[in-house]
Amino acid sequence: MVYVLLVIIRRKRHLKELMENIYEVSNILNTGLDRETLSILVNLCEAGVNPEALAVVVKKLRTNNHQKKQQQKQSNTGTSSNHVN
């Protein structure tokens, strides 16, 4: 029983170190992904999801998010200029 617990503790420690390394590489590559997002993506890959497909989804989500922010910025600029006397 104690051996099993030690194995689990070592595995968790190894996974934590692995995620830290992945996060460091992510920062070097300037991906803009946070630890939580990276963890989700790694878990999806381990579950068998195609990494290239995940990359496409992440890029698409970023593009959509950027477009929405631009639209909000433009609509806020448009409404504020309409209230100028």
C-alpha positions in Angstrom: 0.0 0.0 0.0 2.8 2.4 0.9 4.6 1.6 -2.3 1.5 2.4 -4.4 1.2 5.8 -2.6 4.9 6.5 -3.3 4.5 5.7 -7.0 1.4 8.0 -7.2 3.3 10.8 -5.4 6.3 10.4 -7.8 4.0 10.4 -10.8 2.3 13.5 -9.7 5.6 15.2 -9.1 6.8 14.1 -12.6 3.6 15.4 -14.2 4.0 18.7 -12.5 7.6 19.0 -13.7 6.5 18.0 -17.2 3.8 20.6 -17.3 6.3 23.3 -16.1 8.6 22.3 -18.9 5.8 22.5 -21.4 4.8 25.9 -20.1 8.4 27.1 -20.4 8.6 26.0 -24.0 5.2 27.5 -24.6 6.5 30.9 -23.3 9.7 30.6 -25.4 7.5 30.0 -28.5 5.3 33.0 -27.4 2.1 30.9 -27.7 0.2 33.1 -25.2 -1.3 29.9 -23.6 -1.7 29.8 -19.8 -1.0 26.8 -17.7 -4.6 25.7 -17.4 -5.1 25.8 -21.2 -1.9 23.9 -21.8 -3.0 21.3 -19.2 -6.3 20.9 -21.0 -4.6 20.6 -24.4 -2.1 18.0 -23.1 -4.9 16.0 -21.5 -6.9 16.0 -24.8 -3.8 14.8 -26.7 -3.3 12.0 -24.1 -6.9 11.1 -24.7 -6.2 10.6 -28.4 -7.3 13.9 -29.9 -5.2 14.9 -32.9 -2.7 17.7 -31.8 -2.9 19.3 -35.3 -6.7 19.5 -35.0 -6.4 21.1 -31.6 -3.9 23.7 -33.0 -6.5 24.6 -35.7 -9.2 25.0 -33.1 -7.0 27.2 -30.8 -6.1 29.4 -33.8 -9.8 29.6 -34.9 -10.9 30.6 -31.4 -8.2 33.2 -31.1 -9.2 34.7 -34.5 -12.9 34.8 -33.5 -12.0 36.3 -30.1 -9.8 39.0 -31.8 -12.6 39.8 -34.3 -15.2 40.1 -31.5 -12.8 42.5 -29.6 -12.3 44.6 -32.7 -16.1 44.8 -33.3 -16.7 45.7 -29.7 -14.0 48.4 -29.9 -15.5 49.8 -33.1 -19.1 49.8 -31.6 -17.9 51.5 -28.4 -16.0 54.1 -30.5 -19.1 54.6 -32.7 -21.5 55.0 -29.7 -19.2 57.4 -27.8 -18.8 59.6 -30.9 -22.5 59.8 -31.4 -22.9 61.3 -27.9 -20.5 64.2 -28.5 -22.2 67.6 -28.6 
